């Protein structure tokens, strides 16, 4: 698509993948479940659909060097501090208006598993065409396969008529991560889909909504965008970014916008939210999933991940553990307590993280 611009969000900390993912090198820069890093795989998926010179990576200022080492894209912008996704989207939209005019923008993740590539591209192209023609803010609805409590949900309304085999629907509401009972209800209802956190819209459409719902962000960021391409940009961006209130694009705009829609995807998707999500992409040995060398006796249902593939982990008589080796750090956790890894990392000193 000649007017498509892709913005890849790559600023996350990825603490649930500690100790492999650290503050210095979070999960989007790691080859979890493949040979290429998650960021590289995100760029690979755009080949033939959006050229590198029309791809922008938004990341933390601390990671701009890592981004440039791993991928070749037209623009890399380092945020001076975390201010959530609304600030990132507002900055990207203003920059893209300056660089490309009223382009069609795809807001994409840098740390998800998505395949096959051809189905992802078909869904993205379909949403981009519809967003351009209708002026709606589009998101990507993932068909749920289980009553998942770790994802947000989208409530879809009537189907929209499109000359396209993919299903397009009105987007009625965003739903927070549900409890188990509500998640089962969502699954049974059939109109609730997982929220992928990816979007598609024209530059003019998202800026118009931001002007209504978050005008302070646009006003604050304007001087930095004006300085883009000069040696004043980084200082100007820091001045613009610091006072912004952290808020997600979902809360700030998508929940309030009047013209919203979703395309129902038909690709395989995982947000790779933690170690348990990686096991599907690891080889199996005697009932365990592993990367690295494994010796197992009377053990099953374990996930073992070694940063260095030649390292050996030996298991005797244990079940349902996650064992991770990275450098001088080791994590041993029960599957049922993986949500507490983030809390553990928060208790460590900066050197230990």
C-alpha positions as CSV (number, residue, x, y, z in Angstrom):
1,X,0.0,0.0,0.0
2,X,1.6,3.2,-1.2
3,X,0.4,5.4,1.7
4,X,1.0,3.0,4.6
5,X,3.4,4.0,7.4
6,X,4.1,1.4,10.1
7,X,4.9,2.5,13.7
8,X,6.4,-0.2,15.9
9,X,6.2,0.3,19.6
10,X,9.3,-1.0,21.2
11,X,9.7,0.6,24.6
12,X,8.5,-2.1,27.0
13,X,10.5,-3.4,29.9
14,X,9.5,-7.1,29.6
15,X,10.1,-7.9,33.3
16,X,8.1,-11.1,33.2
17,X,10.9,-12.6,31.1
18,X,13.6,-12.0,33.7
19,X,16.4,-13.0,34.0
20,X,16.8,-13.2,30.2
21,X,14.9,-10.0,29.7
22,X,16.5,-7.1,31.7
23,X,16.2,-3.4,31.9
24,X,19.3,-3.1,29.7
25,X,18.0,-5.6,27.1
26,X,14.2,-6.3,27.3
27,X,12.3,-9.0,25.6
28,X,11.7,-7.3,22.2
29,X,15.4,-7.5,21.6
30,X,15.6,-11.2,22.4
31,X,15.1,-14.3,20.1
32,X,12.3,-15.9,22.2
33,X,10.9,-18.8,20.3
34,X,13.0,-18.4,17.1
35,X,16.3,-17.4,15.6
36,X,15.3,-13.7,15.0
37,X,14.6,-11.3,17.8
38,X,11.0,-10.3,18.4
39,X,11.7,-6.8,17.0
40,X,13.4,-8.2,13.9
41,X,10.4,-10.6,13.4
42,X,8.1,-7.6,13.7
43,X,10.0,-5.8,10.9
44,X,10.3,-9.0,8.8
45,X,6.5,-9.3,8.8
46,X,6.2,-5.9,6.9
47,X,8.4,-7.0,4.0
48,X,6.6,-6.3,0.7
49,X,3.9,-4.4,2.5
50,X,5.6,-1.4,4.0
51,X,9.2,-0.4,3.0
52,X,11.8,0.2,5.8
53,X,12.0,3.9,4.9
54,X,8.3,4.3,5.9
55,X,8.7,2.4,9.1
56,X,9.2,4.2,12.4
57,X,10.3,2.5,15.7
58,X,9.3,4.3,18.9
59,X,11.3,3.1,21.9
60,X,13.0,4.3,25.1
61,X,15.9,6.6,24.6
62,X,18.0,3.9,26.3
63,X,17.2,1.4,23.6
64,X,17.8,3.4,20.4
65,X,21.2,1.9,19.9
66,X,19.8,-1.6,20.3
67,X,17.1,-0.8,17.7
68,X,19.6,0.4,15.2
69,X,21.8,-2.6,15.7
70,X,19.0,-5.0,15.0
71,X,16.9,-3.4,12.3
72,X,17.2,-1.0,9.4
73,X,14.2,1.4,9.4
74,X,13.6,5.0,8.3
75,X,13.2,6.5,11.7
76,X,14.1,5.6,15.3
77,X,12.7,7.8,18.1
78,X,13.7,7.4,21.7
79,X,11.3,8.6,24.3
80,X,13.1,10.3,27.3
81,X,10.6,8.7,29.8
82,X,7.6,6.4,29.9
83,X,4.3,8.2,29.5
84,X,2.2,5.3,28.2
85,X,0.8,4.7,24.7
86,X,-1.3,7.8,24.2
87,X,1.9,10.0,24.3
88,X,3.6,7.6,21.9
89,X,0.7,7.6,19.5
90,X,0.4,11.4,19.6
91,X,4.1,11.8,18.9
92,X,4.0,9.3,16.1
93,X,1.0,10.9,14.5
94,X,2.5,14.4,14.6
95,X,5.8,13.2,13.2
96,X,4.1,11.2,10.4
97,X,2.0,14.2,9.4
98,X,5.2,16.2,9.1
99,X,7.1,13.5,7.2
100,X,4.3,11.9,5.1
101,X,1.2,14.0,5.2
102,X,-2.1,12.3,5.7
103,X,-0.8,8.7,5.6
104,X,-2.5,5.6,6.8
105,X,-0.8,4.6,10.0
106,X,-0.5,1.1,11.5
107,X,0.4,1.0,15.2
108,X,2.1,-2.4,15.8
109,X,3.7,-4.3,18.6
110,X,7.4,-5.3,18.8
111,X,7.1,-8.3,21.1
112,X,4.2,-10.5,20.0
113,X,4.2,-13.9,18.2
114,X,2.3,-13.6,14.9
115,X,2.1,-16.1,12.1
116,X,1.7,-16.9,9.2
117,X,3.0,-13.6,7.8
118,X,0.7,-13.7,4.7
119,X,-2.4,-13.7,6.9
120,X,-1.1,-10.9,9.1
121,X,-0.4,-8.8,6.0
122,X,-3.8,-9.6,4.6
123,X,-5.5,-8.4,7.8
124,X,-3.3,-5.3,8.0
125,X,-4.0,-4.4,4.4
126,X,-7.7,-4.9,4.9
127,X,-7.8,-2.7,7.9
128,X,-5.7,0.0,6.3
129,X,-8.0,0.2,3.2
130,X,-11.1,0.4,5.4
131,X,-9.6,3.0,7.7
132,X,-8.6,5.1,4.7
133,X,-12.1,4.8,3.1
134,X,-14.2,5.2,6.2
135,X,-12.2,7.4,8.5
136,X,-12.8,5.0,11.3
137,X,-10.2,4.1,14.0
138,X,-9.5,0.4,13.5
139,X,-8.2,-2.3,15.8
140,X,-7.5,-6.0,15.4
141,X,-9.8,-8.5,17.1
142,X,-8.2,-11.8,18.0
143,X,-10.7,-14.8,18.2
144,X,-10.4,-16.1,21.8
145,X,-9.5,-19.8,22.2
146,X,-9.9,-20.0,26.0
147,X,-11.4,-17.9,28.9
148,X,-8.2,-15.8,29.3
149,X,-8.1,-13.5,32.3
150,X,-4.8,-11.8,31.3
151,X,-6.1,-10.0,28.2
152,X,-8.4,-7.1,27.6
153,X,-11.4,-7.8,25.4
154,X,-13.3,-6.0,22.5
155,X,-17.0,-6.2,22.3
156,X,-18.0,-6.4,18.6
157,X,-21.2,-5.2,17.2
158,X,-22.9,-5.6,13.8
159,X,-20.9,-6.7,10.8
160,X,-19.9,-4.0,8.4
161,X,-20.3,-4.5,4.6
162,X,-16.9,-4.7,3.0
163,X,-15.7,-6.1,-0.4
164,X,-13.4,-8.4,1.5
165,X,-13.5,-12.0,2.8
166,X,-12.3,-10.8,6.2
167,X,-15.0,-9.8,8.7
168,X,-15.2,-6.1,9.8
169,X,-17.4,-5.1,12.7
170,X,-18.5,-2.1,14.6
171,X,-16.6,-1.8,17.8
172,X,-19.0,-1.4,20.7
173,X,-16.8,-1.3,23.8
174,X,-13.4,-2.1,25.4
175,X,-13.5,-4.5,28.4
176,X,-10.9,-4.7,31.1
177,X,-9.1,-7.9,32.0
178,X,-12.0,-10.1,33.4
179,X,-12.1,-12.5,36.3
180,X,-12.5,-16.2,35.4
181,X,-16.3,-16.2,35.5
182,X,-16.6,-13.2,33.3
183,X,-14.0,-14.6,30.9
184,X,-16.0,-17.8,30.5
185,X,-19.1,-15.7,29.8
186,X,-17.2,-13.7,27.2
187,X,-16.2,-16.9,25.5
188,X,-19.7,-18.3,25.5
189,X,-21.3,-15.0,24.2
190,X,-19.2,-15.1,21.0
191,X,-19.0,-11.4,20.4
192,X,-16.1,-10.7,22.7
193,X,-12.6,-10.9,21.2
194,X,-9.1,-10.4,22.6
195,X,-7.6,-6.9,22.3
196,X,-4.3,-7.2,20.4
197,X,-3.2,-3.7,21.2
198,X,-2.6,-2.9,17.5
199,X,-4.4,-0.2,15.6
200,X,-4.8,1.4,12.1
201,X,-6.1,4.8,11.2
202,X,-5.4,7.8,9.0
203,X,-3.2,10.5,10.4
204,X,-6.0,13.0,10.2
205,X,-8.5,10.8,11.9
206,X,-6.3,10.1,15.0
207,X,-5.2,13.7,15.3
208,X,-8.8,14.9,15.1
209,X,-9.7,12.5,18.0
210,X,-6.6,13.6,20.0
211,X,-7.6,17.2,19.5
212,X,-10.9,16.5,21.1
213,X,-9.8,14.1,23.9
214,X,-6.2,14.9,24.6
215,X,-5.4,18.4,23.2
216,X,-2.7,19.0,25.9
217,X,-0.6,16.2,24.5
218,X,-0.6,17.7,21.0
219,X,0.1,21.2,22.2
220,X,3.0,20.0,24.4
221,X,4.6,17.8,21.7
222,X,4.3,20.4,18.9
223,X,7.7,22.1,19.6
224,X,9.5,18.8,19.7
225,X,8.0,17.7,16.4
226,X,9.0,21.1,14.8
227,X,12.6,20.4,15.9
228,X,12.7,16.9,14.5
229,X,15.7,16.4,12.2
230,X,17.8,19.0,14.0
231,X,20.3,18.8,16.8
232,X,17.7,20.4,19.1
233,X,15.2,17.5,18.9
234,X,16.2,15.4,21.9
235,X,16.3,18.3,24.3
236,X,13.0,19.6,22.9
237,X,11.4,16.1,23.2
238,X,12.5,15.8,26.8
239,X,11.0,19.2,27.6
240,X,7.7,18.2,25.9
241,X,7.5,14.7,27.3
242,X,8.2,15.2,31.0
243,X,5.0,17.0,31.9
244,X,2.6,14.6,30.1
245,X,0.2,12.6,32.2
246,X,0.6,8.8,31.6
247,X,-2.5,7.4,29.9
248,X,-3.1,4.6,27.4
249,X,-4.5,5.3,23.9
250,X,-7.4,2.9,24.8
251,X,-8.5,5.0,27.7
252,X,-7.7,8.4,26.2
253,X,-9.2,8.0,22.8
254,X,-10.5,4.6,21.7
255,X,-13.1,4.2,24.5
256,X,-14.5,7.6,23.6
257,X,-14.2,7.8,19.8
258,X,-17.4,7.6,17.8
259,X,-16.1,6.0,14.6
260,X,-14.5,2.7,15.7
261,X,-14.2,-0.6,14.0
262,X,-12.4,-3.9,14.1
263,X,-11.2,-6.5,11.7
264,X,-11.4,-10.1,12.9
265,X,-8.0,-11.6,12.4
266,X,-7.2,-15.1,11.1
267,X,-3.6,-15.5,12.1
268,X,-2.0,-17.2,15.1
269,X,-1.3,-14.7,17.9
270,X,0.3,-14.6,21.3
271,X,1.4,-11.5,23.3
272,X,4.2,-13.6,24.9
273,X,3.3,-12.2,28.3
274,X,5.5,-14.5,30.3
275,X,7.5,-17.7,30.4
276,X,4.6,-20.1,30.1
277,X,3.6,-18.5,26.8
278,X,7.0,-19.5,25.3
279,X,6.6,-23.2,25.8
280,X,4.6,-23.7,22.6
281,X,7.5,-22.6,20.6
282,X,10.1,-24.8,22.3
283,X,11.0,-28.5,21.5
284,X,9.7,-31.2,23.8
285,X,11.8,-33.8,25.6
286,X,10.2,-36.4,27.9
287,X,7.2,-34.2,28.7
288,X,9.3,-31.0,29.2
289,X,9.8,-28.0,26.9
290,X,13.3,-26.7,26.7
291,X,16.0,-24.5,25.1
292,X,19.4,-25.7,26.0
293,X,20.6,-29.1,27.1
294,X,18.3,-31.1,29.4
295,X,18.8,-34.1,31.5
296,X,15.5,-35.3,33.1
297,X,14.6,-38.1,35.5
298,X,11.0,-38.5,36.7
299,X,10.2,-34.9,35.8
300,X,7.4,-33.5,33.5
301,X,5.5,-30.4,32.7
302,X,8.6,-28.2,33.1
303,X,9.8,-25.3,31.0
304,X,13.6,-24.8,30.8
305,X,15.2,-21.9,29.0
306,X,18.9,-21.3,28.8
307,X,20.3,-18.1,27.3
308,X,23.3,-20.1,26.1
309,X,22.1,-23.2,24.2
310,X,25.0,-25.4,25.3
311,X,24.2,-25.0,29.0
312,X,22.8,-28.1,30.9
313,X,19.9,-28.1,33.3
314,X,19.2,-31.4,35.2
315,X,15.8,-32.1,36.7
316,X,15.0,-34.9,39.2
317,X,11.4,-35.6,40.3
318,X,10.0,-32.2,39.8
319,X,6.9,-31.0,37.9
320,X,5.4,-27.8,36.6
321,X,8.5,-25.6,37.2
322,X,10.0,-22.9,35.0
323,X,13.8,-22.8,35.1
324,X,15.6,-20.0,33.4
325,X,19.4,-19.5,33.2
326,X,20.9,-16.2,32.0
327,X,24.4,-15.1,32.7
328,X,24.9,-15.2,36.5
329,X,21.1,-15.2,37.2
330,X,18.8,-18.2,37.6
331,X,15.0,-18.2,38.1
332,X,13.2,-21.2,39.5
333,X,9.4,-20.7,39.8
334,X,6.3,-22.8,39.9
335,X,3.9,-22.3,37.0
336,X,1.2,-21.1,39.3
337,X,3.3,-18.3,40.6
338,X,4.7,-16.8,37.4
339,X,2.7,-13.6,37.8
340,X,4.8,-12.8,40.8
341,X,8.1,-12.6,38.8
342,X,7.4,-9.0,38.0
343,X,7.0,-8.3,41.8
344,X,10.2,-10.2,42.5
345,X,12.2,-8.1,39.9
346,X,10.8,-5.0,41.5
347,X,12.4,-6.0,44.8
348,X,15.9,-6.5,43.3
349,X,18.6,-3.9,43.3
350,X,19.4,-2.2,39.9
351,X,22.6,-4.4,39.7
352,X,20.6,-7.6,40.3
353,X,18.0,-6.8,37.6
